[in-house]
Amino acid sequence: MKTDTFIVFFGLSVWLSNAKDTISPKEILRQNDTLVSAGRVFELGFFPDGVFGNLFLGIWLKKDGNKKPVWIANRENPLEDSTSTLQIRHDGNLILTDLCHAAIIVNYGMISTGANTSATLLDTGNFVLRQRDEVIWQSFDYPTDTYLPGMKIGWFGMLSDQPRFQALVSWLSPRNPTRGCFTLGTGYKDARKLSVWRGQSVHMDIGSLEGRVFRFIFKNSFNSFNFSYFSTQNETYLTFNTIGEYEISWLVMASMGRIDEYTLSKGNISSSSHRICDESKTVNSSVCLEEETQICDNGDKFTTINGSMPTSMIVNSSIIVNFDDCKFTCQGNCSCTGFALLQDDQWTCQLYFGDKSGLLDNIRRGGGVVYVRETASFQQKRTKKWRLRLILMSSTSLSIVALLILLCYIKHTCRVTPISEHGESRGNGEVTLLEQSTKNAASIEMQREIILELNREDQQLSWFNFNVVENATEHFNTEKLGEGGFGPVFKGQLPNGQEIAVKRLSKKSVQGVKEFKNEVTLISKLQHRNLVRLLGCCIQGEEYLLIYEYMLNRSLDSFIFDSSKQVLLDFKRRGNIIEGIAQGLLYLHKYSRLRIIHRDLKTSNILLDGDMNPKISDFGMARTFGEDETRAKTTKIAGTYGYMSPEYAMDGNFSEKSDVFSFGIIVLEIISGKRNIAFFETDHSLNLLGYAWKLWKEGRSMEFMDSTMADSCTVKEAEKYVQLGLLFVQDRAADRPTMSDVVTMLRNDVSSLPHPKEPAFFS
């Protein structure tokens, strides 16, 4: 039935094709439309997979009756309905969308910087995006499982911090185009040799360039390929062109671990499949990367065992959402002893290649099911057979039912992906899509809720692909910029060179997902020079990531509490920082689209750019207020002790005046260079507020100031800022000024300031 659907689809595709080779701005390529290269060699359009019927954008040979794609744009992110389209957006980027308003940037590796672009399918099979006459992106730089003439396999950008490996990756199965188990690529710094990897470790060299001749380990074939090797300090790669009587020849890294060879001559396509074995030696399992299914001596049936595989035993692990594909992958390789389908962030297919007895002896008893290939030796190992079979039947039935329910849910759950089309919050284009979690319905619903809320408000927010963020942070091994209750913050760099800060939700964070949603829905609505800019976010499984502009000078606390850096902040600069924070707060309280109470203001949440301009960050605890609201109450106190106002810490009451109190603490910390929560004056055991009150009452405000400002601060200025700080931290909220008053006070002389009342001395 799937095959019939597949053929019918392509029949319609050809019938409705307008035979154009180029898509221009404002033009839309729909499901039944195609692009055809000028010489009618290749065709580009949508095709369904053979598993779920999801849609992919692909390229295939026009004369190939099977329409097997040689390139796929969205192999990891299929579209799910017949309204799928390809078009060039107003910013010049190629995007895929469907009814759920998903937007996947096809040219994610090189984002367009202007609107004057067009995309053309060439007779080489290369799909190129041009800006005027310049090629800014091409599909040949992002191969899938097929090696076409002119395509390069190797390493690129080797002088950069993030070299790019260009290789072929097999389909997961003949019907499922997502990433499979096998990779065809070259060695690092020397691309004269081609190798095939199974997973990340086991591999076999299949050929190398010897002089001008490329020799494969296979005896009969590959006489239509003329390989060339190129190498510089920055890149090293292999490419080839077709020779002989053939119009075109190409190679495919097949899902079963074989190399498939194709040639086109006089309108006819011929093919042959090559097992990855060194045929100069005796053909047996010791010299073959994979064995063919039909010659497996130990059968293709599997027995279930309750338990899980130890991590150390797993040779290959692939993301998968289909039990049959996982079984098929193991079943088709005689050396695959067992497999398991693990539900973690996503459904993952775990494969084990090795001795069966080792697998049986090391299976961890407990939850889960491991499928072990049937053999006589296995039958001898089973004890209490009738009892075990009863248990296994029950557990397997439950697993299958759960799997079917999940697959049905996935099938009918819309994969929505908001991508902004306007505004500077797009983050320089290294933005692609949201990948959904299959962890549980609650997780998916949370993601959809966030997305739908943003869509309703027409927000200028971008979703980053998890792989882009992971590569930008070197798998979260780059410099850690800080860590809070939400999780750690890592420095990163996008492929275009832009530096970013990535906040990663800690799995130990109880309120983390709610904070994530709160920050996304609030900060995306805000634009002010004294608020940190959120470039975008990412959700994949249990990974929740926020991507911000990188602030060169980190957080304020790293300066004012560090004796080696305090000298870099003279009185004038500290005054500018205080005023900048005040302007940011005034915007939140009065001039933003929403009235926002931050609730977690502290020096570590004030970031400094390269010019030492302050920017308020971390809106995970923030709350919005209606026009008629003056205060609110909560039973869950959230924030940082030492910065909380008395009414909030004691009774859960918060308002704009709560932020004013926290701002007052920050002011006192900035001018003194001392932490409130950690400061106790020896004789009086006072915190910083009590110490400031004592010195101000005694006319000794200069003693409160950071000693490194002695030459840049006058006595009058010291008195003004201590008095200001005390006005902001008065015990009663009603006595504190509003942020409008605060900004005015900062510009007035000390003589015009009211006298503060005694603050509450509590830590």
N, C-alpha and C positions, 0 to 999 in steps of 0.2 A: 504493500500500500504506500509506504514512504517513497519507494522508487518511482511508482506511478506519479505521485505528486511532484516529485523532483523533475520528471520528464515533462509533465504538463506545464509546469511553471516556465521552463525554458522555452517551450514551444510558444507560449504567449509572449515571452520576452522578446523573441526574435520577431514575431508578427507585429508587435507594437513599436519596435525600434525605429527611431527616426534617423538612424545611421549617421548621426553627428559624432565627431571625435572630440569635441570641446564643450565644456560647460562654462558659461559666463555668469557674472553677477546677475541676480534676479531670475535666473533660470533654475528650474527644479527637475531633478531626475527622480521619478517615482518608481514604485516597485516593478512595474511592467515596462519601464523604459530602459534603454541601454545606450552606451556610447560605443561606437565602433571605430577602430583606428582607420586612418586614411586609406591604407592598402587592404583593409578588411582582413587583417591578420588576427587581431585580438578584439575582445568585446568585454565591456565592463557593465555590471549591473548587480541586482540583488538576487540572492539564491537562498533557499531554505536548507538547514541541516537535516540529516536523516534521523535525528533523535527526537527533538522537540518541535521541529518546524520553525525554529527561530530564524531570523533573517540576518544574512551577512552581505556585505558589499565585497564583491570579488572580481577578478579578471580571469578570463579563460580564452583559449584559442577558438576563434570563430569556426574552424573546421572540426573541432573536437565534438563528436556526437554525444559524448558523456558529459561535456561541459565541466570537467574537473578544474576547479580554480587553481591558477598558478600563483595567485596573490590574494590576500584577504585583508581588508582594512581594519576590521573590528573583531578579530577572532576570539578575543577574551571578553567581548562586550556585545553580544548579539542583541538585535532589536526584536521586539516581540509582537508586532502587529503589521497589518498590510498597509498602513499609512506611512511606512518608512520612506524617507526622502534623503537625497544628497543635494546640497546646494552650497553656494559660496555666500557667506554671511557678509554683512556690511563692512566688517573689518578686514575682509580679504581672505578669511580662513575657510577651509572646506569643512562642513559639518554634516553629521548624520543625525536625523531626528525621527521621532515617531509620535504617535498620538499622545503619549504621556509626556510630551514636551522634553524628551531626552535630547541632549545635544552633545555629540561626541566629536571632538576636533580630530579630523583624519590626519592632518599634517602637524601632529603634536611635536614632532622632533625639530621642526623649524617653523616658528610662528610668523605669519605675515605681519609686516609693519605698515602696510598701506592697503587701501581698498581696491586698487586697480590690478586685480588678479584674474587669471583664468586657468582652468585645468584641462589638460589634453592627454588623451590616450594615444601613445605612439605605437608604431608597427613593431617595435622591440618588446612590447608588453610593459613598458615603463609608463607610469601615470605621473605626470609632472605638473606642478603648480608654478605658474610664472607670474612675476610682477613686472609688467611691461615685457621686456625681452629677456629678463634674468630669471633663471630657474632657482626658486627659493626652497623647493622641497620636491623629492621624487620617491616613488614607491620602491625603486631599486635599492634605496638605502635602508629599507625595512622589509627584507624578505621574510617569507613565511616558511613553507616546506619545499619550495621549488627554486632551482638554480637555473636561470635563463642566461643566454649569451649576453655579455656586456655587464652582467651583475657582478658585484665584487663581494668576496667572502674573505674576512680577515679582521684586522684591528685598525681603528681610526682614532685620531685625537690622542695619540700616545704621549704627547708632551703636555697635555692638559691634566687636570686633577681627576678627570673621569673619562678614561679611555672607553671607547665604544666597541663592543664585540658584535660583528655582523656575521650571522650564521643562519643555517636552516634549522628549524625545529619541526619535528613530525606532528601530524595530527594525532589526537588522542586515540582515535579509532578510524576506520575507513568512513564512518558516517559522522564523526564528531570532529570539527576543525579546530577545536581548542588545543592548547599546547599539550603535546604528548611526551613520551619518555626519551626520545632520541634526538640528538643534536649533531649536525654536520658542520664542522668548522675547521679552523687552522690553529696552529700554535701561536703563542704570543711572541712578538718580535721576529718571527720567522714563519712566513705564511707559505712556504714551499711544500708543505705537507698537509694533506687532508686527513682528518680523523673523525670517527663517529663515537659519540659518548652515549652510554646508557645511564641515565640519571646524571649524577655529578662526579662519578669516580671511574667506573669501569669504561674503558674505551679501547678502540683498535684503530691503528693507522690503516687507511685504505688505499693510499697512493701518495706519491711525491714527485716533484719535478727534478729530473736528472738531466742536467744540461738544458736542452730545449725540448726534451720529451718528457711528458708526464706519464708515469707508469703506475697503473693500478694493480692491486693484488689479484684482481679478477682476470681470468685467462682470455675470455672471448667477449670483447665489446669495446665500447668507448673509442671507436675509430673515427668518430665524427666531431671530436672535441680537440680544439687547439688551445691549450692553457698558456697563460702568461703570468709572470710574477713581477710585482712592483713593490719597491720598498724605499722609504725615506725615514728620517728620524721620527716623523709624526704619524706615519701609516705604513702598513704592510698588508698586502692582499693578493689573492689569486683571482683571475678572471679568465674567461674563455670566449672564443667565437666558433661558430659552426664551420666545418670544412667538408669537402667531398661533395657528393651529389645531393646533399640534404638542404632543404630550405631553412630548417631550424632544428636544433636538438636541445634537449634539456634533461636535467636530473631532478629526482624527487626523493627526499628523505621520507620513506614510507613509515606508517604507524607501526608496522610489524618489525621494524628494525632492519629492513632491506633497503637497498638503493635501486630505485626504479629508473630506467633509462628510456627516453622517448625520442623519436625522430619524426619529422614531417617531410615527406617527399612526394611530389606530384599529387598533393591533396590527400594522401593517405598517411595515417599515423601508425607507427609501429612501436612496440614497447617490449622490454625484457626486464626481468627482475633479478637482482643479484643478492645472494646471501652474503653477509659480511663475514667471510671466512678466507683465510689465507690458503688458496688452492695450490700453492707450491708445496704444501705439506699434506699429510693425511687428514682428510676431512673428518673431524670428530669434535666433540664439545669443547675440547681444550684449545682449539684454534678458531672457533666460531664465536662471534659476539652473541649471536642468537641462533637458536635452532628453529626449523620450520615446524609448524603445528602438526602436520600430517605424519612426521617421523618420530613423534614423542613416544618413547617406549613405556612411559609410566602413566599414559592415559590423559584424559582431559576432564575428569570428574574431580570434585572437591568435597571434602568432608569438613563440617563446621566444628569448631572447638570454642568454648567460652573462654574469653581472655583477650589479651592484647599483646602486640609485638613489642619487645624492648626496642627503644630508639636506636640502640647500637646495631640492631640487626637489619634495619630498613635500608635497602640499597637505593630505592627510588620512591619518591613521594610526589604525587601530582594532584593538583586541585581538580576535582571532578564532582559532578552532581548526578551521576548515573551509575547504578550498580552494574548493569550489563557491560558498560565500557570498561570498568575496573576488572571485571572477571575476564572479559575478552582479551585485555592487554596481557594478563598473566597466563591465560589459557593458551595464547598464541606463542608463548616462549617456553620451550621445554625446560630451560634452566630456572624458570620462575617456580619456586616451591610453594609459595603461599601468598595470600593477599588479605588485606583487611580494609574496610571502609570506615574511616574515622571521622566522627563529627566533632570538630573543634570550632574554629572561626568559620570554616566552610567544610563541606564534605571533601575529604582527602583520600585518595587511593594510595595505599601503602603496599609496595611490592617487596618480596624477599626472594633473593636468588642465592641458593646454596644448599647445603646438606639438609635433608629433611629431618634427620634425627636431631640436629642442632636446633632446628626450629621448634620441634616438639618438646625438647628438654627445657627450652627457655621461654615458652609462652607464659606470660604473666596471668595467673588465674584471676578472674573477677569479671567486671563489666566488659562488654564488647564481644565481637565474634571474629575469629581468625579462620580463614578458609584455606585448608591444606590439601594439596594435590594427593589423590588416592594412590597408594602403592601397597604391595604385599607387606613390606616392612612396617608400614603404618598400621595395617590390620593387626599385626602381631602385638603392637604396642597398646592397642586399646584394651582396657580392662573394664569389667562391669559394663559391658557393651549396651545391654538393654536399658540400664539406668541412665547412662550418659546420653543415649539416643533420645530418650524421652525429654531430658533437660534441653538438649540441643534443638529438638523440634519446637519446643515452646519458645526458647529464646530467639531462634531464627525467624519464627512466624511473627513475633513481636517486632523484630528488627525490620523485616520486610514491610509489615504494615506501617511502621513509623516512617520508613523510607518512602513508601508510596504516598503517604500523606504529605510529607515534606515536598516531594517532587510535584505533586498536584498544586501545593501552595506556591512553589516557585514558578510553576507554569502560568499561574493565573495572577501572580503579583506583578504589577506594572513596575518596570525599572525606570524610575523618573530621575532625571539628571538636569538640574538647572545650571545653565551657563549664561553668564551675563552678556548682554550685547551692548552695553553702554557704560561710560564712566571709567575712571582711572583705577577702580578697585579690581581690575581684571588680572593684575599681577603679572604683567608683561607676557602673558600668553602661555606660560608653561602649565596650562590648565587643560585638563581633558574631561574627566568624568568621575562620577560616583559609582563605586562598585558595591553592590548590595551584599549584606551579610545573609548567610543561610543558617545562622546560629539559632534563632528562634523568632517567633512571630512578634514578640514585644520589641526586639531589637530592630526588626524591619519596620515596624509601625512607627518607632521613634524616628527613624531616618526619614520616612515618608512625611511624618508630621512636620519635621524641620523644613524639608524641601517645599512642601505645600504652603507653609506659612510664608516662606521667602517668595514663592511664586505669586502669592496673593498680593504681596506688598511691592512686587516688581523690583526686587533688590539687585544691586550691582555686585553680586557675590559670585565667586568662581569656585568650582569644585576641582581639586587636584587629584590626579591619578596616584594611587598609593605607591606604585613603582617609581614614579617621578620623585616623590618625597623621600622614599627609602634610598634611592640613589643619591639624591641631593645631600643626605646626611650620612652617606656611607654606611647604610644599614644601622643608623642611630649610634654610630661610633665616633661622630665628630665631637668637637668641643661642646661641653655642656655649659650653657649660659646661666642656668639656674634651675631651681626645683622648688615647687610649692605644693599645696594640697592637691591641685589638679594633676600634677605630674611634672616630669623634667622638660626643660626647654633646650633644644639643640640648635647649633648653628648649621646652616646648610647653604648650598650654592646650586642654583639651577643651571642647566646646560648653557643658557645664554649669558652666564656670568653673574646674574643677579644674586646677591646675598640675601638670605631669608633666616628667620627664626621660627623653629617648629616646636610647638607645644604639644606633647604627646600625653594623652590621658593614661594615668597609671591604673593598672588593673585593680589596685588596692583602694582606689578612690571610690568612696561610697556614693557621693553626690556628683561624681565626675560627668556623667552623661547629661544630667540636668544642667550642670554648669556650662557644658559645651553648647547645648541648645540655647541657653540663656545668652551666652556671649555672641553666638552667631546671629541670633535674632535681634540683639540690641546694637552691637557695634557695627553691624552692616548698615545700619540706618544713620550712623554718625559720621560727620566729616568736619574736622577742626584741626588746626595746626598743632594743638596741644593734646591731641588724642592719638594713640598709636593706630596705625592703619592695618586692618585685617585684609590680607591679600586673598585669602580663600580658606578652604577647609577640605577635609578628606574623611570619609568613613569607609572602612572595610572590615567586616567582621566585628571584632571587639576593638579595633583600632579607631580611635577618634583623634584627629589631628587638626590643629589650628595653625595656619601659616601667616606670619606677620612680616612686615617690613623689618629688616635687620637694623638695630640701633647700635651704632658703632661704639658708644661709650657705656653700654650696658645700663644698669640700674643706678639710681641715685645713691642708694645705701652703699654701693661699692666705692663711692668717692668720699662721702662725708664721714664714714666710720673707719676709713683706712688712713692711718697716720701718714703713709707715704703719698697719698693722693689728695689729702685735705688742702695741701699748699697750692694745688692747682685751681682751687675755688676761692677767689678773693671775695670780698664783701659785695662788690658790684655784681659779680656773676651769680652769687647766691641769691641776691635780690631779684635778678632776672628770672631765675628758676622759680622762686616763690611766686612771682607775678604770673609766670606762664602757667603754673599749676592752677592758680586762682582763675585765670581766664578759661582754662579747660573745664573747671567745675562750674563756673558761671554758665557756660554753654550747656552743660548737662542739665542744670537746674532750671534754666530759663529760656534758652534760645534754640535748643535742639528740637527735632520733630516730636520727640517724646520727653516728658519730664523724667529724668533718671536720677535715682539715688544710688551712688556707687556702692556703699556699705563696706568696702574693704580697702580704703585708701591707706597706703603706707609707703615708706620710702622705697621698698623693693618693687612696688608697682608703679613707680615713676621712672620712666626710661629716658635716656639722654641720647640725642643724635650727635652727629659729628661736630655740630656747632654748640653743643651743650644746651640745646633747647629741650625743655621737658615735655614728655608725652605721657599721659595717664593711660595705664593698661589694665588688663585683667578685669573683665566685666562679668565674671561668672556669678558673683553674688549680687549684681545690680538688680534694682527693681524700678518699675515705671510707676509714675503717679498720674492720676487724672488731674484736670485743671482745678477741680474743687477740693481735692484731697490735700491735707496738710501733714498728716502723719499716718503711720500704719503700725501694726503690732504682729509679732511672730512668736511662736513658742520654740522655734529652732534658732538659736543664736548662732549666726555664722559671721566670721570675720577674724580679726587678729587682736588678741588681748594686748593692751598697751596703746591701741589706737581707737578702741571702742568708746563711744560716749557713755556716761553713767546710765542714762535712761535705757539705752539699748542693751548694755551688758547686764543690767539688773532686772529689767522688766520686759525686754523685747520690743520696746517702742523705738521706731526710727523715723526720721524725716530728713529734710534738707539740712537741718541743724546738726544731725548726726555726722554728716560729711564735713560740716564746718568744724566740728570738734576734732575729727581726724586730721583735717588740714592744719588746725592749730598745733597738734602734736608734731606734724611734719615740719612746720615753721620753726618750732623750738629745737627740733633735732638738727635742722639745717644750720641754724646760727650757732648752736653749741657744739656740734660735732659729736654728740653723745646720744645713746639710745635711751628712750624713755623706760622701756621695760627692764633694762639691765642696769640703770643708774640708781645708785643709792648713796646719798651724801653721808659720810661716815658718822658725823656727830648727831644727825637728826633722822637718819634712816628714811629720807624722803625720796620719792621718785623725781623725775625731771621736772614735773609740774610744780611740785612743792619747792624744789630748789629754785626754780625761776621766780616763783612768788616771793620767796624769802629775800632773794637778792634785789628784786625790783622794789619791794617795800622799803628796803634799807638803802636804796639809791646806789646799788652796786651792780647795775646791769652789765657793765663792761666785763665783770668777772665771769658772767655767764657765757660770753661769746667765745667761740673757738679761738685759741691763742694764735693760730696761724693767720688770723685776720687783724692782728694788732696794728699793722701798718696801713690797713685799707679801710678801717672802720673807726668812726668817731664815737665819742661818748653819747652824743645826742642820737646818732643812728642806732647804737646798741639799745638805748632806752626805748626807742620807737618800736623796734622789732620784738623785744621782750614783751612790751606792753601789748602789741598786736597779738602775739601768741597767746597771752593770758586772756585777752578778750574773746578769742575763738574757743577757748577750752573752759569757759565758765560752767559751773555746775548745772544750772538750770538752762534748758534749751532755749527758753524764751529770752534769756539775757544775751544770747549769742547773736551776732549780726548775720544777715543774709549774705550770700555771695556777692550780690550787687553792692552791698555796703562794704564788704571786704575789699573789693577792687578799688572802691573810692578811698577807703582808709589807707591802703597801701601807697596811695599817691599824696596823702596829706602829711602835714608836719605833726610831730608828736604833741604839740600844744593843742591841736584840734581833736585829739582822740579822747574818748570817754575813759574813765577809770574802770578797770575790770573788777569784778567781784571775786572772792576767793574761790579757786577751783577745787574740785573734789580730789583729795589725795588718795587715790587708790591705784593698785597695779592689777 
